[in-house]
Amino acid sequence: QVQLVESGGGLVQAGGSLRLSCAASGRTFSAYGMGWFRQAPGKEREFVAAITWNGSTTYYLDSVKGRFTISRDNAKNTVYLQMNSLKPEDTAVYYCAAGLPYRSSDYQSPAMYHYWGQGTQVTVSS
């Protein structure tokens, strides 16, 4: 069992930065691939970024490449999402998730993640 708690969301102007954190409970955190997803009002949940269990490989939504960076610290049971050059279209509730994706394509699928946090609101004003 893994429990996830996100933090770091808030209101920021376009062009600004935020750093989201996701703290995990449980001793098996390092065994899981971790992902960040987001959901805007009236839209489906969308993949944003993911990282393998050892941090060796990362995956990104095309529209956030070069602006967002996912990282993890297994000693602290925490995964991060550094978000720079934020745009109004990045406004959403951001969720972290833990799972056991196998193939590269699996990391982008919400169905491959077993545990989810409660979400943190990110609002980018123009």
C-alpha positions as CSV (number, residue, x, y, z in Angstrom):
1,Q,0.0,0.0,0.0
2,V,1.3,3.5,-0.9
3,Q,-0.3,6.7,0.2
4,L,0.5,9.9,-1.8
5,V,0.2,13.5,-0.7
6,E,0.8,16.3,-3.2
7,S,1.8,19.9,-2.2
8,G,3.2,23.0,-3.9
9,G,0.3,24.1,-6.0
10,G,-1.0,27.7,-6.1
11,L,-1.7,30.8,-8.2
12,V,1.1,32.1,-10.4
13,Q,1.3,34.5,-13.3
14,A,2.1,33.3,-16.8
15,G,5.8,32.8,-17.1
16,G,6.3,32.0,-13.5
17,S,7.4,28.8,-11.8
18,L,6.1,26.3,-9.3
19,R,7.5,23.1,-7.8
20,L,5.1,20.3,-6.9
21,S,6.1,17.7,-4.4
22,C,4.5,14.3,-3.8
23,A,5.4,12.6,-0.6
24,A,4.8,8.8,-0.4
25,S,4.3,6.6,2.6
26,G,5.5,3.0,2.6
27,R,8.8,1.2,2.3
28,T,8.3,0.2,-1.3
29,F,8.3,3.6,-2.9
30,S,11.5,3.0,-4.8
31,A,9.9,0.0,-6.5
32,Y,7.3,2.1,-8.3
33,G,7.3,4.2,-11.4
34,M,5.8,7.6,-10.7
35,G,3.7,9.8,-12.8
36,W,2.2,13.3,-12.8
37,F,-1.2,13.8,-14.4
38,R,-3.5,16.8,-14.6
39,Q,-7.2,17.4,-15.1
40,A,-8.7,20.7,-16.1
41,P,-12.5,21.4,-15.7
42,G,-14.5,19.6,-18.3
43,K,-11.5,17.7,-19.6
44,E,-10.2,14.2,-19.2
45,R,-7.2,13.4,-17.0
46,E,-4.0,14.0,-19.0
47,F,-0.5,12.6,-18.7
48,V,2.1,15.2,-17.9
49,A,5.3,13.4,-16.9
50,A,6.6,10.1,-15.5
51,I,9.8,8.7,-14.1
52,T,11.1,5.1,-13.8
53,W,11.7,3.6,-10.4
54,N,15.4,4.5,-10.4
55,G,15.1,7.8,-12.1
56,S,17.0,6.7,-15.1
57,T,14.3,7.5,-17.7
58,T,11.7,10.3,-17.9
59,Y,8.7,10.9,-20.1
60,Y,6.9,14.1,-20.9
61,L,3.8,15.4,-22.6
62,D,5.0,17.2,-25.7
63,S,3.6,20.5,-24.7
64,V,5.6,20.6,-21.4
65,K,8.9,19.4,-22.7
66,G,11.6,21.9,-22.0
67,R,9.5,23.6,-19.4
68,F,8.7,20.8,-16.8
69,T,11.2,18.5,-15.1
70,I,10.3,15.4,-13.1
71,S,12.7,14.0,-10.5
72,R,12.6,11.7,-7.5
73,D,14.5,11.2,-4.3
74,N,14.0,7.6,-3.1
75,A,15.7,8.3,0.2
76,K,13.0,10.9,0.9
77,N,10.1,8.9,-0.7
78,T,9.3,12.0,-2.8
79,V,8.8,12.8,-6.4
80,Y,8.9,16.4,-7.8
81,L,7.6,18.3,-10.7
82,Q,9.5,21.5,-11.4
83,M,7.3,23.7,-13.7
84,N,8.8,26.7,-15.4
85,S,7.5,29.1,-18.0
86,L,4.0,28.3,-16.9
87,K,1.1,29.1,-19.3
88,P,-2.6,29.6,-18.6
89,E,-3.3,26.3,-20.4
90,D,-1.3,24.6,-17.6
91,T,-4.1,25.4,-15.2
92,A,-5.5,22.2,-13.7
93,V,-5.6,19.9,-10.7
94,Y,-2.3,18.0,-10.7
95,Y,-2.2,14.5,-9.4
96,C,0.8,12.2,-8.7
97,A,0.4,8.5,-9.1
98,A,2.4,5.3,-8.4
99,G,2.4,2.2,-10.5
100,L,4.3,-0.6,-12.1
101,P,4.3,0.4,-15.8
102,Y,6.2,-2.1,-18.0
103,R,6.6,-0.7,-21.4
104,S,7.5,2.9,-22.2
105,S,4.0,3.5,-23.5
106,D,2.5,2.3,-20.2
107,Y,3.8,5.3,-18.4
108,Q,1.4,7.6,-20.2
109,S,-1.7,5.5,-19.3
110,P,-3.6,6.3,-16.1
111,A,-4.8,2.7,-16.0
112,M,-1.2,1.5,-15.2
113,Y,-1.1,3.4,-11.9
114,H,-2.4,1.8,-8.8
115,Y,-2.2,4.6,-6.3
116,W,-3.2,8.3,-6.6
117,G,-2.9,11.4,-4.5
118,Q,-5.7,13.8,-3.8
119,G,-4.4,16.4,-6.2
120,T,-3.2,20.0,-5.9
121,Q,-4.6,23.0,-7.8
122,V,-2.3,24.9,-10.1
123,T,-3.8,28.2,-11.5
124,V,-1.8,30.3,-14.0
125,S,-3.2,33.7,-14.7
126,S,-2.6,35.6,-17.9
